[in-house]
């Protein structure tokens, strides 16, 4: 569109600039499938985790139905 600003974001893995275009880029916010899979592998191997408390044996699941 006329007057629209082109947005460029950095790939979270390799920091390469990626044009934010949902119609053309399949792996946003990543620059490639390779970077996307590297990130997925880091989560799967628990190199990256979301902060939270430790669950001890015997603790009940707060989301479990009773």
C-alpha positions, 0 to 999 in steps of 0.5 A: 500500500502507498505510504505503508512503512516496511517493518523489518524484525531481527531473526531471534536465532541469527539476528538477520533482518527479516521483512515482516510480510505474512503473505511471503514469509513462512517462518516469521519471526525466523528468517528460515526453516533452519532457524525455526528448527534450531529454536524448536530444538532448544525448547525441546532439549530444555535449553530454554524454559519459562520461569516458574516454581518447582513442582514437588512430588505429591503436589497437586496440579492446580489445573487438574479437575477435581 
